[in-house]
Amino acid sequence: MKIIDTESGAWFLFEHEGSLYLDVNCNVRAFGYTYMIKLNEEELNLYQSGGRAYLGELAHDIHYSAPIAKDTKSIYQGRDVTNELSELSTEAVQAWRENGNA
């Protein structure tokens, strides 16, 4: 897993085994969490045409849809792969920071 792009404090874009994953820094009141999704075909196409601006919009949509909230109607609910990829993403962020990118 490696970091492709980032917006400080907001999101990381990872590549892993040919797929792209967006890891969004979210919060609900005082509770902060990250929510990582694998970009689907539509999101990949929008990223290819819209670049970083699209990723910012997607991160905003994920954050404000509160996908982990109890009564959420978020279209991103159920797509979280944070737990599955947490070790790999943590290692990627550590390597990225060690290379002076923080």
Helices and strands as residue ranges (DSSP letters): E 2-7, E 11-16, E 19-28, E 31-38, H 41-65, H 82-98
